[in-house]
Amino acid sequence: MDIGVSNYVDNTNYTSVDAQNYAPEANDEWLELKPFKSRNVNIWLVTQQFNLINHYVNFQYGLGIELNNYHYNQPIRYEAQTPAVENAPVIYLDETLNRTYKKNKLAADYITAPVMLNFNLTPYRLYPFEISAGISAGYLYSARNKFVNSDDGKIKTRGDFDMRPWKLSYIAEVNLGVIRLYGSYAFKGMYLRGLDIRPYNFGIRIKPVEIFGKVETP
């Protein structure tokens, strides 16, 4: 299991026609996140490691669920799109007077498969020092905008919001004895149109030996 922080790099040109079509009147403050409020949790259902070179170099792969929650500063809202309205606006800012928001977030969940090369500097220690790097491919199986405000209470809107169905990312893991750190950074933006927002995650990886199997080649 991974427990960490979700965030992104926003390279959007908000004066462009595409950005204004997706989020009319948007600016670079609309999608700012609350610092360290957005979270990432990864649950790895399967992980395996194959010995390649004397346990110093190994091949790793896995399959799991990647959960991301992006908590916004501004009261932005997502509209579920209908197939009949192509390229319709998706995001707008709720400017209703005297309406306050307690929570406002976008949840994006993926089925993810990582592939990495692992370099173990101390393979025969109980708590080794390791560096792993590679790529992952994730399929977006659920996206939703959830908010809680003073007028409507709790509301959840589901849809793909013209988000990119596949997420390809650079990934890395560092094992410092008893502490494992992980990170990821997406190749491309998470939206198909309008916004150029590239997500990244980092945090602590919890990997008990008795849960994660190891397969070694002779």
N, C-alpha and C positions, 0 to 999 in steps of 0.2 A: 504494500500500500504506500502511496505517496500522499503527503499532506503539505500543501504549499500555497503560493500566491499566484493568482492570475492577473495579467496586465497586458497591455499592448502598446505598440508604437503607432501613432496616428500620423500618417503622411498625406492625409486627404487635402486636396485643394478645394476648399469650400466655396470658392467663387466659380468653380466649373459648372457647366450645364448638368453634367451627370450627377454631381453631388447635390445640386439644388432640386433635381428631379426626384432623387431618392429621399431627401430630407429638406423640404422647402424652408428657406430662411435660416438654415443651419449655419453655425460658425464653429470655430475650433474649441469653444467652451461647452458645447452641448454634450459631448460624449466623454467628458473628463470623469475619471473614476475616483471613488473615495480611497485614499491611500491605505493599503494593506487590508481593506475591507473585502476586496474581491478574492475569492478562494479557488484553489484547484485541488481536487481529490482524484487520484487514480487508483483503481482496484485491478490488480493484475491477476487474472484467473489462471493463466498458464505462463510460466517462464522456464526456459531451458538453456543450458550452457554446454557447449562442446569444446573439448580440448583440441587445439590445433598444433601448438608448438610447446611441448614440455610444460604445460600448464601456465606458461608465461603469456601466451597469446590464445585467446578463446573466442568463440563465436557465440553470441547470445541472441535469442529471439523470444517473443512472447505475444500474448493477446490479452487485452483487458478493456476496461471502461474508463474513459477520461471525462471527468465532470468539471465544468468551468462555470463560475458565477461572477458576472461583472456588475458591480454596484455603482450606479451613477450618482453624481452630485445634483444634476438637473432633473426636473420632472418630465423626462422625455417618454414618449409612448410609441409602441410598435403596433402597426395595423396588420392583421392577417390578410394576405393578398388573395384575390380570387383569380382563377385562370382567365376569366373574361376581360380583366383589366390588366393589360401588359404594361410594365414599367410605371405602374402607379406609385405615388408617394408611399413610403413605408413608415418613416419616423416623423413625428411632430412634437412640438414642445407644448405641454399643457400649461396655459397661462390663465386658467380660471382663477378669479380673485378669491382670496380667503381659503383656498384649498391647499392643504399642507400634505406632504408626502413623508411617511415614516420609513418606507422602503421602496426601492425601485431598482430592478436588476434584470439583466439578460442572462439566461441559463443556456449553455451550449454543450451538449453531451455527445461524445463520440465513441464508437467502437474502434480501438486503436491497436495496431500491430507494430511494435518496435523491432528493429534489427540493428545490432551493434557489434563492433569488435572490442574485446576486452583485453586490456594489458595489465597483468597482475605482476607487480614488482616483487612481492614476497609471497609466492604461492603456497608455501608450506607452513605459514603462520596461521594460528587460529583466527586472528583478526588481520587480514592482509591489507595492503595498500594497493588500490586498483584505480585505473582510469578507463572509462568506456565511452565510445562515441559512435554515432551512426545516424540513422534516419527513422522516422515513423510515418505510417499512413493511417489516417483516421477517417471514418465515415460518420457524418452527422446524422444521428438517428432521432434526435429530439432537440428542439429549440423553443423557448418560451420567454415571454416578457411578464414578469410578476411584479406587482406593486401593491402597496397598501397606502391609502390616503384617507383624509378626514371625511370625504363625501361618499365614496364608493366602497370603502372597506378593502378587502383583499380581492384582487382581480388577477386572473392569469390568462394571457393570450398566447395561443399556440400557432405555429407556422414555421416556414423555413426562412421568411423575411428576406428572400433573395440572398441567402448566405451560401457560400461555396460548399457543396456537398462533401468534398474531399479536402482534408487538411494534411498537407505534407510538411514535416518539420525536421529541423536538425535537432538531435538530442544528445545529451551527455550525462554521465554519472561519475562521481568521484567518491571512492570509498576510503575514508581516513581511519582505518581500524574499526572502531565501533560506530562511527558516524558516516552515513551515506547522504550525499547531496545529489540532486538531479536538476536538470534544466532542459528547456526546449524553446525553439524559436521557429515560427512558421515560414515556409518559403514565400508564400503569397498572402495577400489580404484575406480576411475571413468573409468578405462580401463579394458577390459576383459583379455588382455595379455600384457606382456612386461613391463609396467610401474605400479608402486605402488604409485599412487597419490591420496590422500584423500582430497576432497574439504571441505571447511568450509566458512560460511558467517556470517557477523555481521553488525549491523547498527541500524537505527531508524525506528520504526513502527508508521505509521500515521493511526489512527483508529477513525474517527469521529463517534460519537454515532448515528447520524441520518442516517448513511449509513449501519452500521453493525447491523443487527437485533439480538435480544436476545429472546430466548424461555426459559421459566422457568417451571419446573414441580411444581405441587401443593405442 
